[in-house]
Amino acid sequence: MSILLRFILTLSGLLVVGLLAAERLHRSNNNAIADLIEERHTDHQHFLDAAIRLQGIELKTWMASFSWWDEAVAFVADPDKAWASENVDIMVGTPSGGDTVWITTPDLKVIHSADGEYRKRPQPFHSVAELTTLLTDNYEFSYFIFLDGELWEIHGAAIQDPNFWRNETPVVGYAFMGNRWDRDHLTTLGSLTQTRLQIHPAATISTPTKQDDLVFSELSFDHSIRGIDGEVLAIIRSTFSSPPIEKFASNLHENLLWWAIIFTIVLALVGAILGFTIVQPLGGIIRSLDTRDPVHLNDLLVAKSDFGEIARLISSQFRRGRMLQEEIRRRSTISDTSPADHRTNEAFRLRLASNLHDGPMQSLYAARLKLGAMQPTLAQSGDAAKKEVESIRNMLDECSKDLRNLLLDIEPEELRDQGLDSTLPRFEKHLQSLAKEAATFKISPRAFEGCSRDTQIQLLYLIRELVSNIGRHAHPRFIIFEIERQVGKLMLTVENDGMDFARQPAPGNGLINMGQRVAGLGGHWEHEVTRRKTWLVRIALPLPTRLDPPLAIEDA
């Protein structure tokens, strides 16, 4: 699994965790809002219960006082319309009184009634048997009943001689006062409880369904009204609004939405920054070490960062390893040599081993130290980046072991000039010593195949002049020297960043000599200052050159 895929999976995991946290917080907010609504329900229910009790206390007190009065006892025995008009009828139609009053005998026969709207009302019970159970041992009582399709609240008391305790004197009659729960009465109760009240018969009411999206202007609860036998007669549905809870819920949801948006944006920005600055360079280094191919390091070779330094060190070691392998292959094809040649080659082998130890081995060690210094910077990218850095260090260790094994494979063999291909590597070492950071030296395979001896000599002088020019006039941090064979031509590209552009010297003999040699080979060249403030030289030579004999038909 590549480091980029691991990084993407890590970011995806963090995003999922963030979304789960947001969803959990959303549930918590909804639970808090539901608790607030439940508290409001409870408060309004208490207000409604208290309002109903307060509305009935005065009527109950009036009935208790009236029934325990000797004149009321006398009225039951001898009903006097004039006395009733002055003492009974005045209890109805007033703000503190009821709507209708009934006076009955002990067997519940109505002997007098008065209504605030001067209407004839039915008796305050449906049957004597229904009321008898309530009146047993209850000298004062209250109950709800439907009369003519309307809900009534009835308060009553037994009429008895006030000269005795209620349990010591017989009941001579009953006084009932009814309060009709019409629109005006519901409006009065609603103003006390800050709700809108509606009465629904128990048979027609349905349980309100729970809604996922609360409408804070239509919060409601039900209050049961029970009759004489304890059965539910009606339901009072109370509806109220709660702007503070609505505002609180809106703020919670808005804050949660902004938190989720900000978290996603921050995660995307951090992921993009870490991806471009750490993950992508690490991926290139890892692919290069896995494939042993420096092509994946091309973008990092000119980067002014810690990863750029590591990439240049690794690229340099790859080139030196290839040079060493080519030298081994070349020497394996050389025939047996004399003892003197063996001694010479042994000295060369020792010198080469010393150079490899002082060059590539030290560079690999420096790369490992650089990775160790970068670990605090990479700590923010998580365990995945730490593991990848550790894997790079392991790969550098493997490169060190490979170089040691190559040193052991070098046998004392003949050392002699095999042409321009074997002469150029020494220029790479010289370029390495000139560059403060790294030098890139690339030669395409079989670049000089078919070139005559004269052409190779002129190319050697031309390359020497280019390298010498860099050593005399530049103090570069990096150098790129490429020789690429293309169809019908040979391209030489040299670039470095060591030129002092503030005080450029006038063209000297070096540039004039290079121009003459390029022209002598039949090519052309150009030099310029790039946008990156580097000095760039491009030379294009035709193949074959003017010094090469023309190709025969079979060679073509």
DABELTA-V385087 format. One record per pair of residues at least 4 apart in sequence whose ideal C-beta (glycine too) atoms are under 7 Angstrom apart, sorted by the first residue. I is the first residue (numbers start at 0). GAP is how many residues later the second one is. Records with the same first field share a line. If there is no record, write none. Layout:
# DABELTA-V385087
I = GAP  GAP
This chain:
# DABELTA-V385087
0 = 4  5
1 = 281
2 = 4  276  279  280  283  381  385
3 = 4  275  279
4 = 4
5 = 4  378
6 = 4  268  272  377
7 = 4
8 = 4
9 = 4  372  374
10 = 4  256  260
11 = 4
12 = 4
13 = 4  253
14 = 4  249  252
15 = 4
16 = 4
17 = 4  245  249
18 = 4
19 = 4
20 = 4
21 = 4  234  237  238
22 = 4
23 = 4
24 = 4  231
25 = 4  230
26 = 4
27 = 4
28 = 4  223  224  227
29 = 4
30 = 4
31 = 4
32 = 4  212  216
33 = 4
34 = 4
35 = 4  209
36 = 4  182  208
37 = 4
38 = 4
39 = 4  179  202  205
40 = 4  180
41 = 4
42 = 4
43 = 4  149  151  177  194  196
44 = 4  176  178
45 = 4
46 = 4  145  146
47 = 4  141  145  175  190
48 = 4
49 = 4
50 = 4  138  141  142
51 = 4
52 = 4
55 = 4  86  97  99
56 = 4
57 = 4  38
58 = 4  39  96  118  120
59 = 4  80  82  95
60 = 4
61 = 4  29  115
62 = 4  92  93  94  112  114
63 = 4  76  93
64 = 4
65 = 6  109
66 = 5  90  91  92  93  108
67 = 92  94
68 = 93
69 = 4  91  92
70 = 4
71 = 4  87  103
72 = 4  86  88  99
73 = 4
74 = 4  5  8  9
75 = 27  29  35  83  96  97
78 = 5  32  33
79 = 4
80 = 4
81 = 4
82 = 4
83 = 4  5  28
84 = 4
85 = 4
87 = 13  15  24  26
88 = 25
90 = 6  7  10  86
91 = 5  6  7  8  9  22  23  24
92 = 4  23
97 = 79  80  81
98 = 16  17  79  80  81
99 = 13  14  15  16  21  78
100 = 12  13  75  76
101 = 8  11  21  22  74
102 = 8  9  70  72
103 = 4  5  6  7  69  70
104 = 4  6  68
105 = 65  66  67
107 = 20  23  66
109 = 13
112 = 8
114 = 4  6
120 = 26
121 = 25  26
123 = 21  30  52  54
124 = 5  6  20
125 = 4
127 = 4
129 = 98
130 = 4  97
131 = 4
133 = 4  7  9  94
134 = 6
138 = 18  19  27
139 = 17
140 = 15
141 = 12  13
142 = 11  84  85
143 = 7  8  9  81  82  83  89
144 = 7  9  82  83
145 = 4  5  87
146 = 5
149 = 30  32
150 = 30  48  74  83
151 = 26  27  28  29
152 = 25  26  28
153 = 22  24
154 = 22
155 = 18  19  20
156 = 18
157 = 13  16
158 = 12  13  14  15  16
159 = 6  9  11  12
160 = 8
163 = 4  5
178 = 6
179 = 5
180 = 4  5  18
182 = 4
183 = 4
184 = 4
185 = 4  11  13
186 = 4
187 = 4
188 = 4  8
189 = 5  6  7
192 = 45
193 = 46
194 = 43  44  45
195 = 43
196 = 39  41
197 = 39
198 = 35  37
199 = 4  5  34  35  37
200 = 33
201 = 30  31  32  33
204 = 30
207 = 12
215 = 25  26  27  29  30
216 = 24
217 = 21
218 = 21  22  23
219 = 17  18  19
220 = 17
221 = 13  14  15
222 = 13  15
223 = 8  11
224 = 7  8  9  11
225 = 4  5  6  7
226 = 4  6
241 = 4
242 = 4
243 = 4
244 = 4
245 = 4
246 = 4
247 = 4
248 = 4
249 = 4
250 = 4
251 = 4
252 = 4
253 = 4
254 = 4
255 = 4
256 = 4
257 = 4
258 = 4
259 = 4
260 = 4
261 = 4
262 = 4
263 = 4
264 = 4
265 = 4
266 = 4
267 = 4
268 = 4
269 = 4
270 = 4
271 = 4
272 = 4
273 = 4  5  107
274 = 4  5
275 = 4
277 = 4  100  103  107
278 = 4
279 = 4
280 = 4  19  26
281 = 4  103  106
282 = 4
283 = 4  12  13  15  16
284 = 4  12  22  25  26  29  107
285 = 4  102  105  106
286 = 4  9
287 = 5  6  8  9  26
288 = 103  106
291 = 26
293 = 21  24
296 = 4  14  17  18
299 = 7  8  11
300 = 7  10  11  14  139
301 = 176
302 = 4  5
303 = 4
305 = 4  64  68
306 = 4
307 = 4
308 = 4  61  128
309 = 4  57  60  61
310 = 4
311 = 4  125  126
312 = 4  50  53  54  125
313 = 4  53
314 = 4  123  125
315 = 4  47  122
316 = 4  43  46  47  82
317 = 4
318 = 4  122
319 = 4  39  40
320 = 4  81  82
321 = 4
322 = 4  102
323 = 4  82
324 = 4
325 = 4
326 = 4
327 = 4  81  82
329 = 88
330 = 80  82
333 = 79  80
336 = 4  5  76  77
338 = 4
339 = 4
340 = 4  73
341 = 4  70
342 = 4
343 = 4  71
344 = 4  67  68  69  70
345 = 4  66
346 = 4
347 = 4  67
348 = 4  61  63
349 = 4
350 = 4
351 = 4  58
352 = 4  54
353 = 4
354 = 4
355 = 4  5  47  51
356 = 4
357 = 4
358 = 4
359 = 4  43
360 = 4  39  42
361 = 4
362 = 4
363 = 4  32  35  36
364 = 4
365 = 4
366 = 4  29
367 = 4  25  28
368 = 4
369 = 4
370 = 18  21  22
373 = 4
374 = 4  14
377 = 7  8  11
380 = 4
382 = 4
383 = 4
384 = 4
385 = 4
386 = 4
387 = 4
388 = 4
389 = 4
390 = 4
391 = 4
392 = 4
393 = 4
394 = 4
395 = 4
396 = 4
397 = 4
398 = 4
399 = 4
400 = 4
401 = 4
402 = 4
403 = 4
404 = 4
416 = 5  6
417 = 4
418 = 37
419 = 4  28  36  39  40
420 = 27
422 = 37
423 = 19  39
425 = 4
426 = 4  36  40
427 = 4  13
428 = 4
429 = 4  37
430 = 4  8  10  36  48  50
431 = 7
433 = 5  36  37  42  45
434 = 4  41  42  43  44
435 = 40  41
436 = 40  41
437 = 40
438 = 39  40
439 = 39  40  41
440 = 40
441 = 40
442 = 4  40
443 = 39  40  41
445 = 39
446 = 36  38  43
447 = 8
449 = 94
450 = 4  5  97
451 = 95  96  97
452 = 4
453 = 4  93
454 = 4  66  90  92  93
455 = 4
456 = 4
457 = 4  59  62  63  89
458 = 4
459 = 4
460 = 4  56
461 = 4  52  55
462 = 4
463 = 4
464 = 4  45  48  49
465 = 4  28  48  71
466 = 4
467 = 4  42
468 = 4  41
469 = 4  6  9  26
472 = 26  32
473 = 22  24  25
474 = 23
475 = 20  21  22
476 = 20
477 = 18  19
478 = 17
479 = 15
480 = 13
481 = 11
482 = 9
483 = 7
484 = 5
485 = 5
487 = 54  55
488 = 51  52  53  54
489 = 51  53
490 = 49
491 = 47
492 = 45
493 = 43
494 = 39  40  41
495 = 38  39
496 = 36  37
498 = 36
500 = 28  32
506 = 4  5
508 = 4
509 = 4
510 = 4
511 = 4
512 = 4
513 = 4  11
514 = 4  10
515 = 4
516 = 4
517 = 5  6  7  21
519 = 26
520 = 20  24  25  26
521 = 20  23  24
522 = 16  17  18  19
523 = 16
524 = 12  13  14
525 = 12
526 = 9  10
527 = 8
528 = 4  6
529 = 4  6
540 = 4
543 = 4  6  7
550 = 4  5
